[in-house]
Amino acid sequence: MTRSLFVVAMAAFSLAAIPASADTGKDLVKVCGQSASLCGSDFQSDQLVRAMKASACMPADSGKAEAVVVDYLGKHPRTARLEIEKAVTVAVRALWPCRK
């Protein structure tokens, strides 16, 4: 029992050392370059789900759309400096310009 508590405590400590979410588009690019799991969890946050819905023309495959957004932010540093929801909204609207 003690060993399993130690393993759980170490796992919790290692997760706490990794930021759970990005604050800017630049942070998102960095997180997505380091961990697909953390990248996916960032894109599942309420604020990024809202930002990803900024265009009605976004592809149905959300995984591919997320990768395209991260690529766009990597190539547009001025946009990537914005707060994460704003940066993703700008990227989505630039990539898929039609709106609801």
C-alpha positions in Angstrom: 0.0 0.0 0.0 2.8 2.4 0.9 4.5 1.9 -2.5 1.3 2.6 -4.4 0.8 5.8 -2.5 4.4 6.8 -3.3 3.8 6.2 -7.0 0.6 8.2 -7.0 2.3 11.1 -5.1 5.2 11.1 -7.6 2.8 11.1 -10.6 0.9 14.0 -9.1 4.1 15.9 -8.5 5.3 15.3 -12.0 2.0 16.5 -13.5 2.1 19.6 -11.3 5.5 20.5 -12.7 4.1 20.7 -16.2 1.8 23.7 -16.9 -1.8 22.5 -17.5 -2.7 25.2 -20.0 -1.1 27.8 -22.1 -1.7 31.5 -21.6 -0.8 32.8 -25.0 -0.7 31.5 -28.6 3.1 31.2 -28.3 2.7 29.1 -25.1 0.2 26.9 -27.0 2.7 26.3 -29.8 5.3 25.4 -27.3 3.0 23.0 -25.3 1.9 21.3 -28.5 5.5 20.8 -29.6 6.3 19.1 -26.3 3.2 17.0 -25.4 0.3 15.9 -27.6 -1.6 15.1 -24.4 -1.3 18.6 -22.9 -2.0 20.1 -26.3 -5.2 18.1 -26.6 -6.3 19.1 -23.1 -5.7 22.8 -23.9 -7.9 22.5 -27.0 -10.6 20.9 -24.8 -10.7 23.9 -22.5 -13.9 25.9 -22.7 -12.1 29.0 -24.0 -10.5 27.2 -26.9 -13.6 25.2 -27.8 -15.3 28.6 -28.1 -12.4 30.0 -30.2 -12.4 27.0 -32.5 -16.1 27.6 -33.2 -15.3 31.1 -34.5 -15.7 29.8 -38.1 -18.5 27.7 -39.4 -16.1 26.5 -42.2 -13.6 24.8 -39.9 -12.9 21.2 -41.0 -14.9 18.5 -39.2 -11.7 16.7 -38.2 -10.8 18.7 -35.0 -7.4 17.1 -34.7 -6.3 18.3 -38.1 -7.8 21.7 -37.5 -6.0 22.0 -34.2 -2.7 21.1 -35.9 -3.3 23.7 -38.6 -4.0 26.4 -35.9 -0.8 25.5 -34.1 1.1 25.7 -37.4 -0.5 29.1 -38.2 0.5 30.5 -34.8 4.0 29.2 -35.2 4.3 31.1 -38.5 2.6 34.3 -37.2 4.5 35.4 -34.1 2.5 38.7 -33.7 -0.7 36.8 -33.4 0.9 34.1 -31.2 1.8 36.8 -28.6 -1.9 37.4 -28.0 -3.8 35.8 -25.1 -4.6 32.2 -26.1 -8.4 32.6 -26.9 -7.8 35.7 -29.0 -4.8 34.1 -30.8 -6.8 31.0 -31.7 -9.8 33.0 -32.7 -7.7 35.2 -35.0 -6.0 32.0 -36.5 -9.3 30.3 -37.1 -10.9 33.3 -38.8 -7.8 33.7 -41.0 -7.7 30.0 -41.9 -11.4 29.5 -42.4 -12.9 33.0 -43.1 -16.6 32.2 -43.4 -18.6 32.8 -40.2 -21.9 31.5 -38.8 
